[in-house]
Amino acid sequence: MKIGITGTFGGSPKRDIGFLKEYAVAAEEVGFDCLYAPEHVVFFAR
């Protein structure tokens, strides 16, 4: 069985492409098989 992980990567200057790369490497190191990135470009905050 393959297990994936997702996260919210936009909306914050701290969650740039460097953050995404570190997140993906860490996920792979602990055994996740794939990383899902949401395709939404707008998130609504309440």
PDB file of N, H, CA, C and O in Angstrom:
ATOM      1  N   MET A   1       0.840  -1.147   0.000  1.00  0.00           N
ATOM      2  CA  MET A   1       0.000   0.000   0.000  1.00  0.00           C
ATOM      3  C   MET A   1       0.905   1.236   0.000  1.00  0.00           C
ATOM      4  O   MET A   1       1.906   1.283   0.715  1.00  0.00           O
ATOM      5  N   LYS A   2       0.544   2.225  -0.804  1.00  0.00           N
ATOM      6  H   LYS A   2      -0.269   2.187  -1.385  1.00  0.00           H
ATOM      7  CA  LYS A   2       1.273   3.484  -0.834  1.00  0.00           C
ATOM      8  C   LYS A   2       0.479   4.540  -0.074  1.00  0.00           C
ATOM      9  O   LYS A   2      -0.737   4.646  -0.231  1.00  0.00           O
ATOM     10  N   ILE A   3       1.160   5.303   0.734  1.00  0.00           N
ATOM     11  H   ILE A   3       2.148   5.217   0.862  1.00  0.00           H
ATOM     12  CA  ILE A   3       0.522   6.322   1.566  1.00  0.00           C
ATOM     13  C   ILE A   3       1.074   7.687   1.175  1.00  0.00           C
ATOM     14  O   ILE A   3       2.286   7.856   1.041  1.00  0.00           O
ATOM     15  N   GLY A   4       0.182   8.661   0.992  1.00  0.00           N
ATOM     16  H   GLY A   4      -0.803   8.524   1.101  1.00  0.00           H
ATOM     17  CA  GLY A   4       0.585  10.017   0.651  1.00  0.00           C
ATOM     18  C   GLY A   4       0.237  10.989   1.769  1.00  0.00           C
ATOM     19  O   GLY A   4      -0.463  10.647   2.721  1.00  0.00           O
ATOM     20  N   ILE A   5       0.740  12.197   1.628  1.00  0.00           N
ATOM     21  H   ILE A   5       1.310  12.474   0.854  1.00  0.00           H
ATOM     22  CA  ILE A   5       0.503  13.253   2.609  1.00  0.00           C
ATOM     23  C   ILE A   5       0.228  14.548   1.846  1.00  0.00           C
ATOM     24  O   ILE A   5       0.685  14.720   0.716  1.00  0.00           O
ATOM     25  N   THR A   6      -0.508  15.439   2.463  1.00  0.00           N
ATOM     26  H   THR A   6      -0.879  15.299   3.382  1.00  0.00           H
ATOM     27  CA  THR A   6      -0.777  16.738   1.850  1.00  0.00           C
ATOM     28  C   THR A   6      -0.536  17.834   2.871  1.00  0.00           C
ATOM     29  O   THR A   6      -0.351  17.561   4.057  1.00  0.00           O
ATOM     30  N   GLY A   7      -0.537  19.046   2.416  1.00  0.00           N
ATOM     31  H   GLY A   7      -0.687  19.267   1.452  1.00  0.00           H
ATOM     32  CA  GLY A   7      -0.362  20.197   3.287  1.00  0.00           C
ATOM     33  C   GLY A   7      -0.865  21.436   2.586  1.00  0.00           C
ATOM     34  O   GLY A   7      -1.194  21.395   1.401  1.00  0.00           O
ATOM     35  N   THR A   8      -0.927  22.524   3.299  1.00  0.00           N
ATOM     36  H   THR A   8      -0.659  22.558   4.262  1.00  0.00           H
ATOM     37  CA  THR A   8      -1.305  23.812   2.714  1.00  0.00           C
ATOM     38  C   THR A   8      -0.024  24.617   2.570  1.00  0.00           C
ATOM     39  O   THR A   8       0.639  24.917   3.563  1.00  0.00           O
ATOM     40  N   PHE A   9       0.324  24.964   1.351  1.00  0.00           N
ATOM     41  H   PHE A   9      -0.214  24.720   0.545  1.00  0.00           H
ATOM     42  CA  PHE A   9       1.629  25.547   1.102  1.00  0.00           C
ATOM     43  C   PHE A   9       1.598  27.027   0.756  1.00  0.00           C
ATOM     44  O   PHE A   9       2.652  27.663   0.749  1.00  0.00           O
ATOM     45  N   GLY A  10       0.457  27.592   0.472  1.00  0.00           N
ATOM     46  H   GLY A  10      -0.399  27.076   0.477  1.00  0.00           H
ATOM     47  CA  GLY A  10       0.388  28.998   0.100  1.00  0.00           C
ATOM     48  C   GLY A  10      -0.114  29.858   1.244  1.00  0.00           C
ATOM     49  O   GLY A  10      -0.439  29.355   2.320  1.00  0.00           O
ATOM     50  N   GLY A  11      -0.175  31.151   1.002  1.00  0.00           N
ATOM     51  H   GLY A  11       0.088  31.559   0.128  1.00  0.00           H
ATOM     52  CA  GLY A  11      -0.784  32.049   1.971  1.00  0.00           C
ATOM     53  C   GLY A  11       0.149  32.624   3.012  1.00  0.00           C
ATOM     54  O   GLY A  11      -0.279  33.426   3.842  1.00  0.00           O
ATOM     55  N   SER A  12       1.407  32.239   2.989  1.00  0.00           N
ATOM     56  H   SER A  12       1.754  31.588   2.314  1.00  0.00           H
ATOM     57  CA  SER A  12       2.353  32.751   3.970  1.00  0.00           C
ATOM     58  C   SER A  12       3.727  32.860   3.319  1.00  0.00           C
ATOM     59  O   SER A  12       4.156  31.937   2.627  1.00  0.00           O
ATOM     60  N   PRO A  13       4.417  33.967   3.530  1.00  0.00           N
ATOM     61  CA  PRO A  13       5.765  34.092   2.963  1.00  0.00           C
ATOM     62  C   PRO A  13       6.717  33.009   3.464  1.00  0.00           C
ATOM     63  O   PRO A  13       7.690  32.681   2.784  1.00  0.00           O
ATOM     64  N   LYS A  14       6.451  32.455   4.636  1.00  0.00           N
ATOM     65  H   LYS A  14       5.661  32.722   5.189  1.00  0.00           H
ATOM     66  CA  LYS A  14       7.311  31.404   5.184  1.00  0.00           C
ATOM     67  C   LYS A  14       7.096  30.060   4.497  1.00  0.00           C
ATOM     68  O   LYS A  14       7.921  29.156   4.632  1.00  0.00           O
ATOM     69  N   ARG A  15       6.008  29.924   3.770  1.00  0.00           N
ATOM     70  H   ARG A  15       5.338  30.658   3.661  1.00  0.00           H
ATOM     71  CA  ARG A  15       5.718  28.660   3.083  1.00  0.00           C
ATOM     72  C   ARG A  15       5.987  28.809   1.590  1.00  0.00           C
ATOM     73  O   ARG A  15       5.086  28.670   0.763  1.00  0.00           O
ATOM     74  N   ASP A  16       7.222  29.090   1.271  1.00  0.00           N
ATOM     75  H   ASP A  16       7.954  29.203   1.943  1.00  0.00           H
ATOM     76  CA  ASP A  16       7.640  29.272  -0.110  1.00  0.00           C
ATOM     77  C   ASP A  16       8.134  27.939  -0.686  1.00  0.00           C
ATOM     78  O   ASP A  16       7.941  26.885  -0.081  1.00  0.00           O
ATOM     79  N   ILE A  17       8.768  27.998  -1.851  1.00  0.00           N
ATOM     80  H   ILE A  17       8.926  28.855  -2.342  1.00  0.00           H
ATOM     81  CA  ILE A  17       9.234  26.778  -2.503  1.00  0.00           C
ATOM     82  C   ILE A  17      10.295  26.062  -1.666  1.00  0.00           C
ATOM     83  O   ILE A  17      10.390  24.836  -1.705  1.00  0.00           O
ATOM     84  N   GLY A  18      11.090  26.820  -0.912  1.00  0.00           N
ATOM     85  H   GLY A  18      11.012  27.816  -0.880  1.00  0.00           H
ATOM     86  CA  GLY A  18      12.078  26.197  -0.027  1.00  0.00           C
ATOM     87  C   GLY A  18      11.408  25.372   1.057  1.00  0.00           C
ATOM     88  O   GLY A  18      11.856  24.270   1.377  1.00  0.00           O
ATOM     89  N   PHE A  19      10.330  25.910   1.624  1.00  0.00           N
ATOM     90  H   PHE A  19       9.967  26.804   1.364  1.00  0.00           H
ATOM     91  CA  PHE A  19       9.567  25.178   2.638  1.00  0.00           C
ATOM     92  C   PHE A  19       8.985  23.901   2.036  1.00  0.00           C
ATOM     93  O   PHE A  19       9.040  22.836   2.650  1.00  0.00           O
ATOM     94  N   LEU A  20       8.428  24.016   0.831  1.00  0.00           N
ATOM     95  H   LEU A  20       8.383  24.881   0.332  1.00  0.00           H
ATOM     96  CA  LEU A  20       7.830  22.860   0.164  1.00  0.00           C
ATOM     97  C   LEU A  20       8.867  21.768  -0.058  1.00  0.00           C
ATOM     98  O   LEU A  20       8.582  20.586   0.135  1.00  0.00           O
ATOM     99  N   LYS A  21      10.076  22.165  -0.465  1.00  0.00           N
ATOM    100  H   LYS A  21      10.308  23.125  -0.621  1.00  0.00           H
ATOM    101  CA  LYS A  21      11.138  21.181  -0.684  1.00  0.00           C
ATOM    102  C   LYS A  21      11.513  20.478   0.623  1.00  0.00           C
ATOM    103  O   LYS A  21      11.641  19.254   0.651  1.00  0.00           O
ATOM    104  N   GLU A  22      11.689  21.241   1.702  1.00  0.00           N
ATOM    105  H   GLU A  22      11.586  22.235   1.679  1.00  0.00           H
ATOM    106  CA  GLU A  22      12.019  20.648   2.995  1.00  0.00           C
ATOM    107  C   GLU A  22      10.907  19.707   3.467  1.00  0.00           C
ATOM    108  O   GLU A  22      11.180  18.631   4.000  1.00  0.00           O
ATOM    109  N   TYR A  23       9.656  20.121   3.267  1.00  0.00           N
ATOM    110  H   TYR A  23       9.434  20.994   2.834  1.00  0.00           H
ATOM    111  CA  TYR A  23       8.494  19.319   3.650  1.00  0.00           C
ATOM    112  C   TYR A  23       8.502  17.992   2.892  1.00  0.00           C
ATOM    113  O   TYR A  23       8.282  16.932   3.478  1.00  0.00           O
ATOM    114  N   ALA A  24       8.755  18.061   1.588  1.00  0.00           N
ATOM    115  H   ALA A  24       8.934  18.922   1.112  1.00  0.00           H
ATOM    116  CA  ALA A  24       8.749  16.859   0.750  1.00  0.00           C
ATOM    117  C   ALA A  24       9.876  15.906   1.150  1.00  0.00           C
ATOM    118  O   ALA A  24       9.666  14.697   1.238  1.00  0.00           O
ATOM    119  N   VAL A  25      11.052  16.443   1.390  1.00  0.00           N
ATOM    120  H   VAL A  25      11.223  17.426   1.319  1.00  0.00           H
ATOM    121  CA  VAL A  25      12.193  15.606   1.793  1.00  0.00           C
ATOM    122  C   VAL A  25      11.903  14.936   3.141  1.00  0.00           C
ATOM    123  O   VAL A  25      12.153  13.743   3.309  1.00  0.00           O
ATOM    124  N   ALA A  26      11.378  15.705   4.096  1.00  0.00           N
ATOM    125  H   ALA A  26      11.175  16.675   3.959  1.00  0.00           H
ATOM    126  CA  ALA A  26      11.059  15.144   5.407  1.00  0.00           C
ATOM    127  C   ALA A  26       9.988  14.058   5.295  1.00  0.00           C
ATOM    128  O   ALA A  26      10.079  13.026   5.959  1.00  0.00           O
ATOM    129  N   ALA A  27       8.980  14.288   4.462  1.00  0.00           N
ATOM    130  H   ALA A  27       8.906  15.127   3.922  1.00  0.00           H
ATOM    131  CA  ALA A  27       7.915  13.293   4.285  1.00  0.00           C
ATOM    132  C   ALA A  27       8.477  12.004   3.696  1.00  0.00           C
ATOM    133  O   ALA A  27       8.108  10.909   4.120  1.00  0.00           O
ATOM    134  N   GLU A  28       9.361  12.138   2.727  1.00  0.00           N
ATOM    135  H   GLU A  28       9.660  13.027   2.382  1.00  0.00           H
ATOM    136  CA  GLU A  28       9.978  10.957   2.121  1.00  0.00           C
ATOM    137  C   GLU A  28      10.850  10.214   3.136  1.00  0.00           C
ATOM    138  O   GLU A  28      10.857   8.983   3.169  1.00  0.00           O
ATOM    139  N   GLU A  29      11.572  10.951   3.949  1.00  0.00           N
ATOM    140  H   GLU A  29      11.567  11.951   3.923  1.00  0.00           H
ATOM    141  CA  GLU A  29      12.452  10.331   4.946  1.00  0.00           C
ATOM    142  C   GLU A  29      11.696   9.497   5.974  1.00  0.00           C
ATOM    143  O   GLU A  29      12.221   8.502   6.474  1.00  0.00           O
ATOM    144  N   VAL A  30      10.455   9.900   6.297  1.00  0.00           N
ATOM    145  H   VAL A  30      10.028  10.709   5.891  1.00  0.00           H
ATOM    146  CA  VAL A  30       9.686   9.128   7.283  1.00  0.00           C
ATOM    147  C   VAL A  30       8.796   8.070   6.639  1.00  0.00           C
ATOM    148  O   VAL A  30       8.054   7.374   7.332  1.00  0.00           O
ATOM    149  N   GLY A  31       8.869   7.946   5.299  1.00  0.00           N
ATOM    150  H   GLY A  31       9.471   8.512   4.736  1.00  0.00           H
ATOM    151  CA  GLY A  31       8.204   6.819   4.654  1.00  0.00           C
ATOM    152  C   GLY A  31       7.001   7.103   3.783  1.00  0.00           C
ATOM    153  O   GLY A  31       6.408   6.164   3.252  1.00  0.00           O
ATOM    154  N   PHE A  32       6.615   8.351   3.613  1.00  0.00           N
ATOM    155  H   PHE A  32       7.097   9.114   4.045  1.00  0.00           H
ATOM    156  CA  PHE A  32       5.491   8.643   2.721  1.00  0.00           C
ATOM    157  C   PHE A  32       5.921   8.430   1.275  1.00  0.00           C
ATOM    158  O   PHE A  32       7.070   8.683   0.914  1.00  0.00           O
ATOM    159  N   ASP A  33       4.984   7.962   0.451  1.00  0.00           N
ATOM    160  H   ASP A  33       4.050   7.756   0.744  1.00  0.00           H
ATOM    161  CA  ASP A  33       5.288   7.657  -0.948  1.00  0.00           C
ATOM    162  C   ASP A  33       5.039   8.819  -1.896  1.00  0.00           C
ATOM    163  O   ASP A  33       5.659   8.895  -2.957  1.00  0.00           O
ATOM    164  N   CYS A  34       4.149   9.716  -1.531  1.00  0.00           N
ATOM    165  H   CYS A  34       3.646   9.655  -0.669  1.00  0.00           H
ATOM    166  CA  CYS A  34       3.850  10.829  -2.430  1.00  0.00           C
ATOM    167  C   CYS A  34       3.362  12.033  -1.639  1.00  0.00           C
ATOM    168  O   CYS A  34       2.931  11.924  -0.491  1.00  0.00           O
ATOM    169  N   LEU A  35       3.444  13.173  -2.288  1.00  0.00           N
ATOM    170  H   LEU A  35       3.794  13.262  -3.221  1.00  0.00           H
ATOM    171  CA  LEU A  35       3.029  14.438  -1.692  1.00  0.00           C
ATOM    172  C   LEU A  35       1.961  15.045  -2.593  1.00  0.00           C
ATOM    173  O   LEU A  35       2.182  15.241  -3.788  1.00  0.00           O
ATOM    174  N   TYR A  36       0.811  15.340  -2.016  1.00  0.00           N
ATOM    175  H   TYR A  36       0.632  15.181  -1.045  1.00  0.00           H
ATOM    176  CA  TYR A  36      -0.276  15.963  -2.765  1.00  0.00           C
ATOM    177  C   TYR A  36      -0.276  17.459  -2.475  1.00  0.00           C
ATOM    178  O   TYR A  36      -0.260  17.870  -1.314  1.00  0.00           O
ATOM    179  N   ALA A  37      -0.292  18.254  -3.504  1.00  0.00           N
ATOM    180  H   ALA A  37      -0.305  17.920  -4.447  1.00  0.00           H
ATOM    181  CA  ALA A  37      -0.342  19.707  -3.351  1.00  0.00           C
ATOM    182  C   ALA A  37      -1.699  20.195  -3.844  1.00  0.00           C
ATOM    183  O   ALA A  37      -2.065  19.923  -4.988  1.00  0.00           O
ATOM    184  N   PRO A  38      -2.454  20.909  -3.011  1.00  0.00           N
ATOM    185  CA  PRO A  38      -3.763  21.409  -3.431  1.00  0.00           C
ATOM    186  C   PRO A  38      -3.625  22.313  -4.648  1.00  0.00           C
ATOM    187  O   PRO A  38      -2.650  23.053  -4.773  1.00  0.00           O
ATOM    188  N   GLU A  39      -4.592  22.251  -5.532  1.00  0.00           N
ATOM    189  H   GLU A  39      -5.385  21.649  -5.431  1.00  0.00           H
ATOM    190  CA  GLU A  39      -4.540  23.076  -6.734  1.00  0.00           C
ATOM    191  C   GLU A  39      -5.228  24.425  -6.565  1.00  0.00           C
ATOM    192  O   GLU A  39      -5.201  25.243  -7.484  1.00  0.00           O
ATOM    193  N   HIS A  40      -5.834  24.671  -5.431  1.00  0.00           N
ATOM    194  H   HIS A  40      -5.856  24.006  -4.685  1.00  0.00           H
ATOM    195  CA  HIS A  40      -6.529  25.934  -5.204  1.00  0.00           C
ATOM    196  C   HIS A  40      -5.518  27.068  -5.068  1.00  0.00           C
ATOM    197  O   HIS A  40      -4.491  26.916  -4.406  1.00  0.00           O
ATOM    198  N   VAL A  41      -5.807  28.182  -5.685  1.00  0.00           N
ATOM    199  H   VAL A  41      -6.641  28.305  -6.223  1.00  0.00           H
ATOM    200  CA  VAL A  41      -4.909  29.320  -5.591  1.00  0.00           C
ATOM    201  C   VAL A  41      -5.420  30.366  -4.602  1.00  0.00           C
ATOM    202  O   VAL A  41      -4.717  31.322  -4.275  1.00  0.00           O
ATOM    203  N   VAL A  42      -6.662  30.170  -4.128  1.00  0.00           N
ATOM    204  H   VAL A  42      -7.233  29.394  -4.394  1.00  0.00           H
ATOM    205  CA  VAL A  42      -7.247  31.110  -3.171  1.00  0.00           C
ATOM    206  C   VAL A  42      -7.818  30.317  -2.006  1.00  0.00           C
ATOM    207  O   VAL A  42      -8.600  29.386  -2.198  1.00  0.00           O
ATOM    208  N   PHE A  43      -7.419  30.693  -0.799  1.00  0.00           N
ATOM    209  H   PHE A  43      -6.783  31.449  -0.643  1.00  0.00           H
ATOM    210  CA  PHE A  43      -7.970  30.083   0.402  1.00  0.00           C
ATOM    211  C   PHE A  43      -8.673  31.174   1.190  1.00  0.00           C
ATOM    212  O   PHE A  43      -8.154  32.283   1.321  1.00  0.00           O
ATOM    213  N   PHE A  44      -9.834  30.871   1.707  1.00  0.00           N
ATOM    214  H   PHE A  44     -10.256  29.971   1.600  1.00  0.00           H
ATOM    215  CA  PHE A  44     -10.606  31.843   2.452  1.00  0.00           C
ATOM    216  C   PHE A  44     -10.339  31.682   3.945  1.00  0.00           C
ATOM    217  O   PHE A  44     -10.426  30.576   4.480  1.00  0.00           O
ATOM    218  N   ALA A  45     -10.018  32.767   4.604  1.00  0.00           N
ATOM    219  H   ALA A  45      -9.947  33.665   4.169  1.00  0.00           H
ATOM    220  CA  ALA A  45      -9.792  32.743   6.039  1.00  0.00           C
ATOM    221  C   ALA A  45     -10.966  33.423   6.737  1.00  0.00           C
ATOM    222  O   ALA A  45     -11.501  34.421   6.255  1.00  0.00           O
ATOM    223  N   ARG A  46     -11.341  32.881   7.843  1.00  0.00           N
ATOM    224  H   ARG A  46     -10.906  32.070   8.234  1.00  0.00           H
ATOM    225  CA  ARG A  46     -12.435  33.481   8.610  1.00  0.00           C
ATOM    226  C   ARG A  46     -11.922  34.055   9.875  1.00  0.00           C
ATOM    227  O   ARG A  46     -12.692  34.607  10.660  1.00  0.00           O
TER     228      ARG A  46
END
